[in-house]
Amino acid sequence: QTGYLKAHYPAEYMAAVLTRNLNDLKKITFYMDECKRSGIPVLGPDVNESVMKFVVNTKGEIRFGLGALKGVGEGAVEAIANERKAKGPYKSIFDLATRVNLRACNKRCLEALAMAGAFDGFEGSHRAQYLHKENNEDTTFIDKVIRHANMITEKKSQSQHSLFGETDDMVIPDPKLPECEEWSKLEKLNKEKEVTGIYISGHPLEDYRIEIDNFCNVSLNELDELKNKKNRELIFAGIITSVSHKTTKSGNPFGSFVIEDYEGTMQIALFSEDYVKFKQYLNKDYMLFLKGRVQQRYGNNEQLELKINSISLLSEVLKNWVSEITLKVSLADINEELICRISKAMKKKQGNSSVKFAVYDTLENISVELPARKFKVDSTDFLRGIIDIPEVKFKIN
């Protein structure tokens, strides 16, 4: 039965699976990745589509459930969904605040909705505006929204008790959204994780897929078991999610940090000379490229440990490691448009990496290598430019 549902109603099936595991973050992350692999979009929460659970919208996309947000209770979700069903979609944050019960949908709830992107559908606004504080005030824009909504509610109440209605005095203009910079991609993702426990709209490591796919030989979830990796050099990458700097009983400083990639997390401790050598990299949100070796723990031959030998910034990997890039192109795919796209990427920024073309003909089963002697490219910019060209495959040396 479940096989039939998965085959014929894949979006609805996966929405039910996600809802079933609403309180298990690891399983939610796993099943969201499964949805991506199956080509089923999982969209973030939206006050004009979401309900308590994960649901499928009219386009066949899964919409994140509001019940998965910290600070958004069942009463708030019911208030939002019931009002939307009765009187139509919300036009703005002000429209929502004046229509729902603010006792159920309070300040904490509205802040969580803003951080998770549930107001992204409102035209002309972005997430940072809702939590913006002006002139070093303690109050956010959401506080102003709540005060504004309470004023309108009070005015309506007074009008209803008035003999003449006083409808002309009912118009209270909405406050203007503050002018402020949008959150960076990383800040936006961190806010999402703060209220959901996971990244919804992406992952901080997305921009480093080339580095991870081409230079790493292990992911963090594979480091749970070290026995079969003894004496191997392990190369992995991730983002630091927490850091702690401490002192041992003997007075020596040491540090520990939690690093996370797409598939898992790991806590790593650095002592003595290693700590002194690498402590500059121990900062929250730093994206790192690490090399280590599994060896016997000092003073205990029965236990294994991961000894970190090298740490560098993930953003520096392509620049420091790539000397030559080979582009593999089928003869059948070569046309003027493809040549223009590759040429544009090569001319964008000069650097120290050489480029070589490997043109192959599948019909004749022959290939020829053509070095581009006049050009040397900036490996980072060049690879970012060609990765989205489906006709081109590349090899890094």
C-alpha atoms as a printed R data frame, in Angstrom:
    type eleno elety resid chain resno       x      y       z
1   ATOM     1    CA   GLN     A     1   0.000  0.000   0.000
2   ATOM     2    CA   THR     A     2   2.756  2.458   0.888
3   ATOM     3    CA   GLY     A     3   4.599  1.491  -2.327
4   ATOM     4    CA   TYR     A     4   1.455  2.266  -4.339
5   ATOM     5    CA   LEU     A     5   1.042  5.631  -2.630
6   ATOM     6    CA   LYS     A     6   4.712  6.535  -3.140
7   ATOM     7    CA   ALA     A     7   4.484  5.628  -6.834
8   ATOM     8    CA   HIS     A     8   1.163  7.330  -7.652
9   ATOM     9    CA   TYR     A     9   0.991 10.149  -5.060
10  ATOM    10    CA   PRO     A    10   4.666 10.880  -4.290
11  ATOM    11    CA   ALA     A    11   4.216 14.438  -2.978
12  ATOM    12    CA   GLU     A    12   1.271 13.518  -0.739
13  ATOM    13    CA   TYR     A    13   3.100 10.433   0.509
14  ATOM    14    CA   MET     A    14   6.262 12.363   1.398
15  ATOM    15    CA   ALA     A    15   4.212 15.122   3.066
16  ATOM    16    CA   ALA     A    16   2.632 12.472   5.288
17  ATOM    17    CA   VAL     A    17   6.056 10.969   6.074
18  ATOM    18    CA   LEU     A    18   7.450 14.397   6.997
19  ATOM    19    CA   THR     A    19   4.449 15.094   9.227
20  ATOM    20    CA   ARG     A    20   4.842 11.704  10.906
21  ATOM    21    CA   ASN     A    21   8.414 12.651  11.865
22  ATOM    22    CA   LEU     A    22   7.654 16.257  12.805
23  ATOM    23    CA   ASN     A    23   9.577 16.040  16.087
24  ATOM    24    CA   ASP     A    24  12.637 14.171  14.763
25  ATOM    25    CA   LEU     A    25  15.012 16.663  13.116
26  ATOM    26    CA   LYS     A    26  17.379 14.021  11.722
27  ATOM    27    CA   LYS     A    27  14.549 12.201   9.987
28  ATOM    28    CA   ILE     A    28  13.020 15.472   8.743
29  ATOM    29    CA   THR     A    29  16.383 16.381   7.163
30  ATOM    30    CA   PHE     A    30  16.744 12.902   5.660
31  ATOM    31    CA   TYR     A    31  13.260 12.911   4.127
32  ATOM    32    CA   MET     A    32  13.647 16.472   2.810
33  ATOM    33    CA   ASP     A    33  16.797 15.298   1.001
34  ATOM    34    CA   GLU     A    34  14.814 12.320  -0.285
35  ATOM    35    CA   CYS     A    35  12.213 14.752  -1.675
36  ATOM    36    CA   LYS     A    36  14.950 16.700  -3.505
37  ATOM    37    CA   ARG     A    37  16.339 13.508  -5.010
38  ATOM    38    CA   SER     A    38  12.826 12.622  -6.184
39  ATOM    39    CA   GLY     A    39  12.307 16.063  -7.725
40  ATOM    40    CA   ILE     A    40   9.626 17.102  -5.217
41  ATOM    41    CA   PRO     A    41  10.159 20.710  -4.057
42  ATOM    42    CA   VAL     A    42   9.866 21.293  -0.302
43  ATOM    43    CA   LEU     A    43   9.022 24.957   0.209
44  ATOM    44    CA   GLY     A    44   9.412 26.908   3.422
45  ATOM    45    CA   PRO     A    45   6.436 27.950   5.559
46  ATOM    46    CA   ASP     A    46   3.970 30.507   4.205
47  ATOM    47    CA   VAL     A    47   1.091 32.072   6.125
48  ATOM    48    CA   ASN     A    48  -1.065 31.914   2.984
49  ATOM    49    CA   GLU     A    49  -0.550 28.197   2.332
50  ATOM    50    CA   SER     A    50   0.793 26.408   5.392
51  ATOM    51    CA   VAL     A    51  -1.231 24.622   8.054
52  ATOM    52    CA   MET     A    52  -0.137 22.673  11.114
53  ATOM    53    CA   LYS     A    53   1.281 19.762   9.120
54  ATOM    54    CA   PHE     A    54   3.205 19.380   5.887
55  ATOM    55    CA   VAL     A    55   0.770 19.712   2.974
56  ATOM    56    CA   VAL     A    56   0.831 19.612  -0.823
57  ATOM    57    CA   ASN     A    57  -0.224 22.784  -2.637
58  ATOM    58    CA   THR     A    58  -2.011 23.057  -5.995
59  ATOM    59    CA   LYS     A    59   1.313 22.923  -7.870
60  ATOM    60    CA   GLY     A    60   2.294 19.586  -6.334
61  ATOM    61    CA   GLU     A    61   4.894 21.164  -4.027
62  ATOM    62    CA   ILE     A    62   5.224 20.286  -0.342
63  ATOM    63    CA   ARG     A    63   4.719 23.247   1.960
64  ATOM    64    CA   PHE     A    64   6.481 23.260   5.327
65  ATOM    65    CA   GLY     A    65   4.183 22.839   8.332
66  ATOM    66    CA   LEU     A    66   3.857 25.728  10.788
67  ATOM    67    CA   GLY     A    67   3.730 23.189  13.620
68  ATOM    68    CA   ALA     A    68   7.456 22.543  13.062
69  ATOM    69    CA   LEU     A    69   8.385 26.115  14.075
70  ATOM    70    CA   LYS     A    70   9.578 26.825  17.610
71  ATOM    71    CA   GLY     A    71   7.411 29.462  19.264
72  ATOM    72    CA   VAL     A    72   4.409 28.843  17.005
73  ATOM    73    CA   GLY     A    73   1.806 26.928  18.978
74  ATOM    74    CA   GLU     A    74  -1.178 24.958  17.773
75  ATOM    75    CA   GLY     A    75  -3.538 27.774  18.775
76  ATOM    76    CA   ALA     A    76  -1.636 30.273  16.605
77  ATOM    77    CA   VAL     A    77  -1.656 27.933  13.604
78  ATOM    78    CA   GLU     A    78  -5.400 27.348  13.955
79  ATOM    79    CA   ALA     A    79  -6.050 31.079  14.251
80  ATOM    80    CA   ILE     A    80  -4.030 31.812  11.086
81  ATOM    81    CA   ALA     A    81  -5.486 28.938   9.043
82  ATOM    82    CA   ASN     A    82  -9.140 29.438  10.111
83  ATOM    83    CA   GLU     A    83  -9.113 33.181   9.412
84  ATOM    84    CA   ARG     A    84  -7.473 32.606   6.027
85  ATOM    85    CA   LYS     A    85 -10.085 29.996   5.142
86  ATOM    86    CA   ALA     A    86 -12.957 32.260   6.222
87  ATOM    87    CA   LYS     A    87 -11.888 35.586   4.677
88  ATOM    88    CA   GLY     A    88  -9.190 34.802   2.125
89  ATOM    89    CA   PRO     A    89  -5.402 35.163   1.958
90  ATOM    90    CA   TYR     A    90  -3.475 37.764   3.932
91  ATOM    91    CA   LYS     A    91  -2.241 40.793   1.975
92  ATOM    92    CA   SER     A    92   0.452 41.955   4.394
93  ATOM    93    CA   ILE     A    93   1.774 41.610   7.928
94  ATOM    94    CA   PHE     A    94  -0.622 44.400   8.959
95  ATOM    95    CA   ASP     A    95  -3.597 42.587   7.436
96  ATOM    96    CA   LEU     A    96  -2.652 39.413   9.294
97  ATOM    97    CA   ALA     A    97  -2.106 41.172  12.626
98  ATOM    98    CA   THR     A    98  -5.499 42.915  12.481
99  ATOM    99    CA   ARG     A    99  -7.379 39.742  11.518
100 ATOM   100    CA   VAL     A   100  -5.956 37.049  13.820
101 ATOM   101    CA   ASN     A   101  -6.197 36.809  17.591
102 ATOM   102    CA   LEU     A   102  -2.925 38.327  18.853
103 ATOM   103    CA   ARG     A   103  -3.268 36.507  22.150
104 ATOM   104    CA   ALA     A   104  -2.798 33.239  20.274
105 ATOM   105    CA   CYS     A   105  -0.473 34.656  17.622
106 ATOM   106    CA   ASN     A   106   1.743 36.787  19.870
107 ATOM   107    CA   LYS     A   107   5.026 38.634  19.341
108 ATOM   108    CA   ARG     A   108   7.174 35.523  19.756
109 ATOM   109    CA   CYS     A   109   5.041 33.717  17.209
110 ATOM   110    CA   LEU     A   110   5.240 36.554  14.653
111 ATOM   111    CA   GLU     A   111   9.028 36.752  15.081
112 ATOM   112    CA   ALA     A   112   9.381 33.007  14.497
113 ATOM   113    CA   LEU     A   113   7.218 33.257  11.368
114 ATOM   114    CA   ALA     A   114   9.371 36.113  10.040
115 ATOM   115    CA   MET     A   115  12.642 34.263  10.739
116 ATOM   116    CA   ALA     A   116  11.374 31.131   9.000
117 ATOM   117    CA   GLY     A   117  10.285 33.083   5.912
118 ATOM   118    CA   ALA     A   118   6.530 32.685   6.382
119 ATOM   119    CA   PHE     A   119   6.026 36.335   5.319
120 ATOM   120    CA   ASP     A   120   8.217 36.084   2.193
121 ATOM   121    CA   GLY     A   121   5.115 36.027   0.004
122 ATOM   122    CA   PHE     A   122   4.197 39.597   0.977
123 ATOM   123    CA   GLU     A   123   5.235 41.905  -1.839
124 ATOM   124    CA   GLY     A   124   7.907 44.534  -1.244
125 ATOM   125    CA   SER     A   125   9.247 43.144   2.029
126 ATOM   126    CA   HIS     A   126  12.095 40.970   3.267
127 ATOM   127    CA   ARG     A   127  12.784 39.115   6.523
128 ATOM   128    CA   ALA     A   128  15.254 41.579   8.039
129 ATOM   129    CA   GLN     A   129  12.650 44.370   8.072
130 ATOM   130    CA   TYR     A   130  10.370 42.583  10.523
131 ATOM   131    CA   LEU     A   131  13.068 42.271  13.186
132 ATOM   132    CA   HIS     A   132  14.781 45.580  12.453
133 ATOM   133    CA   LYS     A   133  15.457 47.893  15.408
134 ATOM   134    CA   GLU     A   134  15.669 51.621  14.698
135 ATOM   135    CA   ASN     A   135  17.951 54.082  16.517
136 ATOM   136    CA   ASN     A   136  19.206 51.488  19.019
137 ATOM   137    CA   GLU     A   137  15.693 50.886  20.327
138 ATOM   138    CA   ASP     A   138  14.797 47.640  22.066
139 ATOM   139    CA   THR     A   139  11.594 47.291  20.074
140 ATOM   140    CA   THR     A   140  11.448 45.655  16.659
141 ATOM   141    CA   PHE     A   141   9.178 46.512  13.752
142 ATOM   142    CA   ILE     A   142   6.926 43.627  14.811
143 ATOM   143    CA   ASP     A   143   6.269 45.540  18.058
144 ATOM   144    CA   LYS     A   144   5.029 48.436  15.926
145 ATOM   145    CA   VAL     A   145   2.847 46.061  13.918
146 ATOM   146    CA   ILE     A   146   1.254 44.722  17.106
147 ATOM   147    CA   ARG     A   147   0.620 48.241  18.481
148 ATOM   148    CA   HIS     A   148  -0.861 49.260  15.138
149 ATOM   149    CA   ALA     A   149  -3.172 46.228  15.086
150 ATOM   150    CA   ASN     A   150  -4.305 46.899  18.667
151 ATOM   151    CA   MET     A   151  -5.099 50.532  17.772
152 ATOM   152    CA   ILE     A   152  -7.260 49.420  14.837
153 ATOM   153    CA   THR     A   153  -9.043 46.817  16.967
154 ATOM   154    CA   GLU     A   154  -9.706 49.411  19.677
155 ATOM   155    CA   LYS     A   155 -10.966 51.914  17.103
156 ATOM   156    CA   LYS     A   156 -13.333 49.348  15.647
157 ATOM   157    CA   SER     A   157 -14.620 48.516  19.106
158 ATOM   158    CA   GLN     A   158 -15.274 52.211  19.866
159 ATOM   159    CA   SER     A   159 -17.047 52.643  16.542
160 ATOM   160    CA   GLN     A   160 -19.331 49.692  17.193
161 ATOM   161    CA   HIS     A   161 -20.397 51.232  20.493
162 ATOM   162    CA   SER     A   162 -20.937 54.663  18.956
163 ATOM   163    CA   LEU     A   163 -24.430 55.771  17.933
164 ATOM   164    CA   PHE     A   164 -23.187 57.276  14.639
165 ATOM   165    CA   GLY     A   165 -20.500 54.700  13.779
166 ATOM   166    CA   GLU     A   166 -17.754 57.294  13.154
167 ATOM   167    CA   THR     A   167 -16.630 55.431  10.047
168 ATOM   168    CA   ASP     A   168 -14.606 58.392   8.747
169 ATOM   169    CA   ASP     A   169 -12.245 58.136  11.720
170 ATOM   170    CA   MET     A   170 -11.574 54.441  11.124
171 ATOM   171    CA   VAL     A   171  -8.755 54.893   8.600
172 ATOM   172    CA   ILE     A   172  -5.382 54.453  10.293
173 ATOM   173    CA   PRO     A   173  -2.485 54.297   7.813
174 ATOM   174    CA   ASP     A   174  -0.168 51.305   8.051
175 ATOM   175    CA   PRO     A   175   3.356 52.058   9.298
176 ATOM   176    CA   LYS     A   176   6.036 52.064   6.632
177 ATOM   177    CA   LEU     A   177   8.365 49.108   6.492
178 ATOM   178    CA   PRO     A   178  11.848 50.134   7.685
179 ATOM   179    CA   GLU     A   179  14.664 50.587   5.199
180 ATOM   180    CA   CYS     A   180  17.455 48.156   6.030
181 ATOM   181    CA   GLU     A   181  19.777 45.704   4.362
182 ATOM   182    CA   GLU     A   182  18.562 42.196   3.680
183 ATOM   183    CA   TRP     A   183  20.092 39.361   5.681
184 ATOM   184    CA   SER     A   184  22.987 37.588   4.042
185 ATOM   185    CA   LYS     A   185  22.370 34.057   2.814
186 ATOM   186    CA   LEU     A   186  24.167 32.607   5.836
187 ATOM   187    CA   GLU     A   187  22.306 34.823   8.298
188 ATOM   188    CA   LYS     A   188  18.987 33.892   6.700
189 ATOM   189    CA   LEU     A   189  19.801 30.183   6.946
190 ATOM   190    CA   ASN     A   190  20.944 30.531  10.565
191 ATOM   191    CA   LYS     A   191  17.647 32.231  11.481
192 ATOM   192    CA   GLU     A   192  15.749 29.396   9.817
193 ATOM   193    CA   LYS     A   193  17.726 26.867  11.799
194 ATOM   194    CA   GLU     A   194  17.111 28.798  15.018
195 ATOM   195    CA   VAL     A   195  13.337 28.344  14.720
196 ATOM   196    CA   THR     A   196  13.190 24.953  12.985
197 ATOM   197    CA   GLY     A   197  16.410 23.179  13.929
198 ATOM   198    CA   ILE     A   198  17.260 22.673  10.232
199 ATOM   199    CA   TYR     A   199  18.098 24.718   7.148
200 ATOM   200    CA   ILE     A   200  14.996 25.060   4.967
201 ATOM   201    CA   SER     A   201  15.757 27.188   1.914
202 ATOM   202    CA   GLY     A   202  19.247 25.842   1.307
203 ATOM   203    CA   HIS     A   203  22.495 24.933   3.033
204 ATOM   204    CA   PRO     A   204  25.499 27.131   3.871
205 ATOM   205    CA   LEU     A   205  27.798 24.716   2.020
206 ATOM   206    CA   GLU     A   206  25.856 24.878  -1.261
207 ATOM   207    CA   ASP     A   207  28.306 27.367  -2.776
208 ATOM   208    CA   TYR     A   208  31.166 24.935  -2.145
209 ATOM   209    CA   ARG     A   209  29.846 21.849  -3.937
210 ATOM   210    CA   ILE     A   210  32.827 21.853  -6.330
211 ATOM   211    CA   GLU     A   211  35.320 21.770  -3.462
212 ATOM   212    CA   ILE     A   212  33.449 19.090  -1.520
213 ATOM   213    CA   ASP     A   213  32.794 16.833  -4.528
214 ATOM   214    CA   ASN     A   214  36.341 17.036  -5.900
215 ATOM   215    CA   PHE     A   215  38.619 17.200  -2.862
216 ATOM   216    CA   CYS     A   216  36.849 15.546   0.093
217 ATOM   217    CA   ASN     A   217  37.022 11.762   0.485
218 ATOM   218    CA   VAL     A   218  34.722 11.351   3.473
219 ATOM   219    CA   SER     A   219  31.592 12.932   4.966
220 ATOM   220    CA   LEU     A   220  31.043 13.501   8.681
221 ATOM   221    CA   ASN     A   221  28.481 10.742   9.126
222 ATOM   222    CA   GLU     A   222  31.160  8.272   7.965
223 ATOM   223    CA   LEU     A   223  33.408  9.338  10.845
224 ATOM   224    CA   ASP     A   224  31.095  7.801  13.447
225 ATOM   225    CA   GLU     A   225  33.036  4.557  12.986
226 ATOM   226    CA   LEU     A   226  36.846  4.932  12.856
227 ATOM   227    CA   LYS     A   227  38.001  1.298  12.982
228 ATOM   228    CA   ASN     A   228  38.070  0.713   9.224
229 ATOM   229    CA   LYS     A   229  39.797  4.066   8.603
230 ATOM   230    CA   LYS     A   230  42.935  3.542  10.677
231 ATOM   231    CA   ASN     A   231  46.072  5.186   9.216
232 ATOM   232    CA   ARG     A   232  44.080  6.684   6.327
233 ATOM   233    CA   GLU     A   233  44.242 10.369   5.453
234 ATOM   234    CA   LEU     A   234  40.719 11.735   5.704
235 ATOM   235    CA   ILE     A   235  39.697 14.954   3.975
236 ATOM   236    CA   PHE     A   236  36.390 16.599   4.804
237 ATOM   237    CA   ALA     A   237  34.683 19.988   4.996
238 ATOM   238    CA   GLY     A   238  31.947 21.662   7.006
239 ATOM   239    CA   ILE     A   239  30.645 24.719   8.772
240 ATOM   240    CA   ILE     A   240  31.383 25.389  12.454
241 ATOM   241    CA   THR     A   241  28.118 25.607  14.416
242 ATOM   242    CA   SER     A   242  29.559 26.079  17.926
243 ATOM   243    CA   VAL     A   243  32.955 26.741  19.527
244 ATOM   244    CA   SER     A   244  34.328 26.466  23.048
245 ATOM   245    CA   HIS     A   245  37.699 27.715  24.316
246 ATOM   246    CA   LYS     A   246  38.686 26.228  27.690
247 ATOM   247    CA   THR     A   247  41.610 25.427  29.966
248 ATOM   248    CA   THR     A   248  42.720 22.009  31.208
249 ATOM   249    CA   LYS     A   249  43.261 21.215  34.907
250 ATOM   250    CA   SER     A   250  46.968 21.781  34.390
251 ATOM   251    CA   GLY     A   251  46.309 25.269  33.004
252 ATOM   252    CA   ASN     A   252  46.877 24.578  29.308
253 ATOM   253    CA   PRO     A   253  44.407 26.107  26.836
254 ATOM   254    CA   PHE     A   254  42.434 23.900  24.455
255 ATOM   255    CA   GLY     A   255  39.483 24.286  22.153
256 ATOM   256    CA   SER     A   256  36.617 22.202  20.849
257 ATOM   257    CA   PHE     A   257  34.166 22.852  18.057
258 ATOM   258    CA   VAL     A   258  31.185 21.234  16.399
259 ATOM   259    CA   ILE     A   259  31.380 21.010  12.626
260 ATOM   260    CA   GLU     A   260  28.468 20.133  10.335
261 ATOM   261    CA   ASP     A   261  28.136 19.094   6.696
262 ATOM   262    CA   TYR     A   262  25.169 17.911   4.608
263 ATOM   263    CA   GLU     A   263  24.946 14.532   6.291
264 ATOM   264    CA   GLY     A   264  26.129 14.798   9.880
265 ATOM   265    CA   THR     A   265  27.888 16.624  12.696
266 ATOM   266    CA   MET     A   266  31.044 15.943  14.688
267 ATOM   267    CA   GLN     A   267  32.753 17.432  17.732
268 ATOM   268    CA   ILE     A   268  36.506 17.893  17.447
269 ATOM   269    CA   ALA     A   269  38.938 18.917  20.202
270 ATOM   270    CA   LEU     A   270  42.344 20.527  19.686
271 ATOM   271    CA   PHE     A   271  45.049 20.484  22.361
272 ATOM   272    CA   SER     A   272  48.542 21.873  22.932
273 ATOM   273    CA   GLU     A   273  50.376 22.825  19.738
274 ATOM   274    CA   ASP     A   274  47.419 21.910  17.524
275 ATOM   275    CA   TYR     A   275  45.240 24.410  19.370
276 ATOM   276    CA   VAL     A   276  47.854 27.175  19.096
277 ATOM   277    CA   LYS     A   277  48.320 26.404  15.389
278 ATOM   278    CA   PHE     A   278  44.651 26.270  14.406
279 ATOM   279    CA   LYS     A   279  42.746 28.414  16.949
280 ATOM   280    CA   GLN     A   280  42.429 31.267  14.410
281 ATOM   281    CA   TYR     A   281  39.977 29.046  12.499
282 ATOM   282    CA   LEU     A   282  37.765 28.303  15.511
283 ATOM   283    CA   ASN     A   283  34.964 30.772  14.867
284 ATOM   284    CA   LYS     A   284  31.257 30.135  14.537
285 ATOM   285    CA   ASP     A   285  30.026 30.041  10.913
286 ATOM   286    CA   TYR     A   286  33.547 29.546   9.512
287 ATOM   287    CA   MET     A   287  33.499 27.067   6.619
288 ATOM   288    CA   LEU     A   288  36.552 24.862   6.865
289 ATOM   289    CA   PHE     A   289  38.519 22.314   4.861
290 ATOM   290    CA   LEU     A   290  40.216 19.760   7.128
291 ATOM   291    CA   LYS     A   291  42.700 16.917   6.768
292 ATOM   292    CA   GLY     A   292  43.274 14.326   9.463
293 ATOM   293    CA   ARG     A   293  44.414 10.807  10.171
294 ATOM   294    CA   VAL     A   294  42.889  8.097  12.346
295 ATOM   295    CA   GLN     A   295  45.424  6.865  14.889
296 ATOM   296    CA   GLN     A   296  45.650  5.281  18.332
297 ATOM   297    CA   ARG     A   297  44.807  7.653  21.137
298 ATOM   298    CA   TYR     A   298  47.836  8.823  23.107
299 ATOM   299    CA   GLY     A   299  48.154  6.761  26.285
300 ATOM   300    CA   ASN     A   300  45.383  4.333  25.264
301 ATOM   301    CA   ASN     A   301  46.182  1.766  22.573
302 ATOM   302    CA   GLU     A   302  42.635  0.420  22.571
303 ATOM   303    CA   GLN     A   303  40.988  3.665  21.455
304 ATOM   304    CA   LEU     A   304  41.225  5.464  18.138
305 ATOM   305    CA   GLU     A   305  41.102  9.200  17.531
306 ATOM   306    CA   LEU     A   306  40.987 11.556  14.568
307 ATOM   307    CA   LYS     A   307  44.181 13.630  14.585
308 ATOM   308    CA   ILE     A   308  43.715 16.923  12.689
309 ATOM   309    CA   ASN     A   309  46.817 17.776  10.661
310 ATOM   310    CA   SER     A   310  45.610 20.651   8.512
311 ATOM   311    CA   ILE     A   311  42.845 23.269   8.581
312 ATOM   312    CA   SER     A   312  42.182 25.919   5.948
313 ATOM   313    CA   LEU     A   313  39.270 28.049   4.801
314 ATOM   314    CA   LEU     A   314  36.997 26.270   2.341
315 ATOM   315    CA   SER     A   315  36.888 29.436   0.215
316 ATOM   316    CA   GLU     A   316  40.657 29.182  -0.402
317 ATOM   317    CA   VAL     A   317  40.724 25.569  -1.627
318 ATOM   318    CA   LEU     A   318  40.267 26.126  -5.359
319 ATOM   319    CA   LYS     A   319  42.759 28.976  -5.444
320 ATOM   320    CA   ASN     A   320  45.451 26.991  -3.621
321 ATOM   321    CA   TRP     A   321  44.882 23.490  -4.950
322 ATOM   322    CA   VAL     A   322  43.993 23.802  -8.634
323 ATOM   323    CA   SER     A   323  46.812 24.089 -11.173
324 ATOM   324    CA   GLU     A   324  45.019 22.725 -14.255
325 ATOM   325    CA   ILE     A   325  41.401 22.312 -15.339
326 ATOM   326    CA   THR     A   326  40.456 19.898 -18.117
327 ATOM   327    CA   LEU     A   327  37.124 20.532 -19.843
328 ATOM   328    CA   LYS     A   328  35.529 17.454 -21.413
329 ATOM   329    CA   VAL     A   329  33.212 18.311 -24.316
330 ATOM   330    CA   SER     A   330  31.485 16.092 -26.847
331 ATOM   331    CA   LEU     A   331  32.082 17.047 -30.480
332 ATOM   332    CA   ALA     A   332  28.329 16.766 -31.096
333 ATOM   333    CA   ASP     A   333  27.611 19.443 -28.473
334 ATOM   334    CA   ILE     A   334  30.022 22.054 -29.802
335 ATOM   335    CA   ASN     A   335  28.260 25.054 -31.314
336 ATOM   336    CA   GLU     A   336  28.670 28.822 -31.368
337 ATOM   337    CA   GLU     A   337  26.578 29.364 -28.231
338 ATOM   338    CA   LEU     A   338  28.625 26.851 -26.205
339 ATOM   339    CA   ILE     A   339  31.899 28.383 -27.399
340 ATOM   340    CA   CYS     A   340  30.685 31.860 -26.388
341 ATOM   341    CA   ARG     A   341  29.712 30.686 -22.888
342 ATOM   342    CA   ILE     A   342  33.058 28.995 -22.268
343 ATOM   343    CA   SER     A   343  34.962 31.942 -23.745
344 ATOM   344    CA   LYS     A   344  33.074 34.391 -21.519
345 ATOM   345    CA   ALA     A   345  33.927 32.332 -18.419
346 ATOM   346    CA   MET     A   346  37.606 32.169 -19.415
347 ATOM   347    CA   LYS     A   347  37.895 35.905 -19.993
348 ATOM   348    CA   LYS     A   348  36.061 36.897 -16.803
349 ATOM   349    CA   LYS     A   349  39.118 36.852 -14.542
350 ATOM   350    CA   GLN     A   350  42.717 35.886 -15.195
351 ATOM   351    CA   GLY     A   351  44.582 33.710 -12.703
352 ATOM   352    CA   ASN     A   352  47.182 30.966 -12.328
353 ATOM   353    CA   SER     A   353  45.298 27.851 -13.475
354 ATOM   354    CA   SER     A   354  45.792 26.512 -16.988
355 ATOM   355    CA   VAL     A   355  42.899 25.161 -19.078
356 ATOM   356    CA   LYS     A   356  42.890 22.164 -21.408
357 ATOM   357    CA   PHE     A   357  40.063 20.898 -23.623
358 ATOM   358    CA   ALA     A   358  39.393 17.206 -24.135
359 ATOM   359    CA   VAL     A   359  37.098 16.950 -27.176
360 ATOM   360    CA   TYR     A   360  35.715 13.474 -27.811
361 ATOM   361    CA   ASP     A   361  33.632 11.825 -30.524
362 ATOM   362    CA   THR     A   362  31.528  8.935 -29.250
363 ATOM   363    CA   LEU     A   363  30.709  7.685 -32.768
364 ATOM   364    CA   GLU     A   364  34.330  7.348 -33.868
365 ATOM   365    CA   ASN     A   365  35.503  6.594 -30.318
366 ATOM   366    CA   ILE     A   366  38.347  9.093 -30.531
367 ATOM   367    CA   SER     A   367  39.384 12.126 -28.493
368 ATOM   368    CA   VAL     A   368  41.902 14.933 -28.771
369 ATOM   369    CA   GLU     A   369  43.386 17.240 -26.120
370 ATOM   370    CA   LEU     A   370  43.748 20.929 -26.894
371 ATOM   371    CA   PRO     A   371  45.600 23.144 -24.379
372 ATOM   372    CA   ALA     A   372  44.561 26.817 -24.156
373 ATOM   373    CA   ARG     A   373  48.064 28.289 -24.088
374 ATOM   374    CA   LYS     A   374  47.050 31.946 -24.155
375 ATOM   375    CA   PHE     A   375  44.749 31.803 -21.153
376 ATOM   376    CA   LYS     A   376  45.195 31.174 -17.459
377 ATOM   377    CA   VAL     A   377  42.105 31.530 -15.332
378 ATOM   378    CA   ASP     A   378  41.110 32.210 -11.752
379 ATOM   379    CA   SER     A   379  40.053 28.675 -10.820
380 ATOM   380    CA   THR     A   380  37.332 29.728  -8.395
381 ATOM   381    CA   ASP     A   381  35.529 32.143 -10.717
382 ATOM   382    CA   PHE     A   382  36.002 29.944 -13.786
383 ATOM   383    CA   LEU     A   383  34.646 26.763 -12.217
384 ATOM   384    CA   ARG     A   384  31.679 28.627 -10.724
385 ATOM   385    CA   GLY     A   385  30.979 29.921 -14.237
386 ATOM   386    CA   ILE     A   386  31.012 26.593 -16.076
387 ATOM   387    CA   ILE     A   387  29.407 24.329 -13.501
388 ATOM   388    CA   ASP     A   388  25.933 25.200 -14.816
389 ATOM   389    CA   ILE     A   389  26.815 24.376 -18.443
390 ATOM   390    CA   PRO     A   390  25.381 20.839 -18.845
391 ATOM   391    CA   GLU     A   391  27.427 20.036 -21.972
392 ATOM   392    CA   VAL     A   392  30.728 20.554 -20.126
393 ATOM   393    CA   LYS     A   393  32.291 18.142 -17.656
394 ATOM   394    CA   PHE     A   394  35.507 19.061 -15.896
395 ATOM   395    CA   LYS     A   395  38.450 17.407 -14.209
396 ATOM   396    CA   ILE     A   396  40.661 19.186 -11.693
397 ATOM   397    CA   ASN     A   397  44.386 18.599 -11.301
